[in-house]
Structure formats: C-alpha cells, structure tokens
Amino acid sequence: MALLAGLLVAAAGASPRAAGATYAPAKVTSSAKFEKRVLVLVNKVRAEGATCGNTKFGPRKPFKRSPKLAKASRRFAKQMGTQKFFNHTDPQGVTMVDRANAVQYKWRGLGENIAAGQKTPKAVVRGWLASPGHCLNLMGGYRHLGVGHAKVDGSPYGIYWVQMFGTPA
C-alpha cells in the first residue's frame, strides 16, 4: 500500500517551536540518485504545466535544489521509517517549520509532501501529481526544493519520501 500526505504552507511570521529535535541514527539506505531523479521529474512537469484538481498551471520556472531542505527531507524520511510513523509532525511534535529552522533555511514560505511505499521516483511523482493538494505544492510558487528518500527494512512501508518546498526570506 502506498500513502501520500501533503501539507500546503507555512507563512513567514508563523510561530515555530524551538527546533531541538534529535534524529535516531539511521541504519537505512538512501538514494541520492532517486532524490535527484524526483527533482528532474518535477521540473519536467513544471516546464510543461499541469492541472491540479480544477486549477490549471502553465509552464513554471524550475525549482533550484536546496541542500539545506534536502538534508532536512532525508533526515525526516529516515526518521519516519526508523520510528515507524507516517505524519508531517513527528512523535515529539517537531514540524516542517522546525525541520527547516534546524538546518538554518531562512524562509518566507514552506510546503511539504510526504509519501510512503512507492518504489520509484516516477511512481511517487505520479502519485503526488494525481492528488490536487500535492500537485499544488509541485506547481506552486516556491523557489527551492529538497527531496529525501529512505529505504528502511522492517518498517511499515519500507520506503519513505519527503519533499520540502521553500521560498527564501
């Protein structure tokens, strides 16, 4: 079973919690190749335009990869698998805002898509595009993207994906 979840936005001025979260050492595998492929696929869709639910988007500028958001995304993908949860907020109450702040990404807007169970970059991007809320993140006005992937043997879904979208401050 594959799952998708999307959180649309956080606006500048939101009151983030102190980001003191620790992440369990990940005894998992991640694929930088898969993460890069997701960025390529998303930027291809953005160049072509897409319809998200009832909202049609023409061509958009490509996302620039954010190493900081990529780091936060990969950590969170690993954490979901090793701690066996699937949610935008971890069991300690840490949110996407906290994760962005923890890697010192200076933001004015944030978004996040998560998914679990999809085996390939193509499958996860296709799933996000089929969901209006996720698609809106993919086609929205954010400028940066960080992608995380983790394969966690023995976890409920086996494979976890995170996309963090950002507009810098």
KARAWO-V728763 format. One record per backbone hydrogen bond with DSSP energy under -0.5 kcal/mol. NH is the residue of the N-H (numbers start at 1). CO is the residue of the C=O. If there is no record, write none. Layout:
nh=NH co=CO
nh=NH co=CO
//
This chain:
nh=3 co=116
nh=5 co=114
nh=7 co=112
nh=10 co=110
nh=12 co=108
nh=14 co=11
nh=16 co=14
nh=20 co=18
nh=27 co=25
nh=28 co=26
nh=29 co=151
nh=32 co=30
nh=35 co=31
nh=36 co=32
nh=37 co=33
nh=38 co=34
nh=39 co=35
nh=40 co=36
nh=41 co=37
nh=42 co=38
nh=43 co=39
nh=44 co=40
nh=45 co=41
nh=46 co=42
nh=47 co=43
nh=48 co=44
nh=49 co=45
nh=50 co=57
nh=52 co=50
nh=52 co=55
nh=53 co=51
nh=55 co=52
nh=56 co=54
nh=57 co=50
nh=60 co=46
nh=64 co=143
nh=66 co=145
nh=67 co=65
nh=70 co=66
nh=71 co=67
nh=72 co=68
nh=73 co=69
nh=74 co=70
nh=75 co=71
nh=76 co=72
nh=77 co=73
nh=78 co=74
nh=79 co=75
nh=80 co=76
nh=81 co=77
nh=82 co=78
nh=83 co=79
nh=85 co=80
nh=90 co=94
nh=93 co=90
nh=99 co=95
nh=100 co=96
nh=101 co=97
nh=102 co=98
nh=103 co=99
nh=103 co=100
nh=104 co=101
nh=105 co=100
nh=106 co=104
nh=107 co=105
nh=108 co=167
nh=109 co=167
nh=110 co=10
nh=111 co=165
nh=112 co=7
nh=113 co=163
nh=114 co=5
nh=115 co=161
nh=116 co=3
nh=117 co=159
nh=124 co=120
nh=125 co=121
nh=126 co=122
nh=127 co=123
nh=128 co=124
nh=129 co=125
nh=130 co=126
nh=131 co=127
nh=131 co=128
nh=132 co=130
nh=135 co=128
nh=135 co=131
nh=136 co=132
nh=137 co=133
nh=138 co=134
nh=139 co=135
nh=140 co=136
nh=143 co=166
nh=144 co=166
nh=145 co=64
nh=146 co=164
nh=148 co=162
nh=150 co=160
nh=151 co=29
nh=152 co=150
nh=152 co=158
nh=153 co=151
nh=155 co=152
nh=159 co=157
nh=160 co=150
nh=161 co=115
nh=162 co=148
nh=163 co=113
nh=164 co=146
nh=165 co=111
nh=165 co=163
nh=166 co=144
nh=167 co=109
nh=169 co=106
//
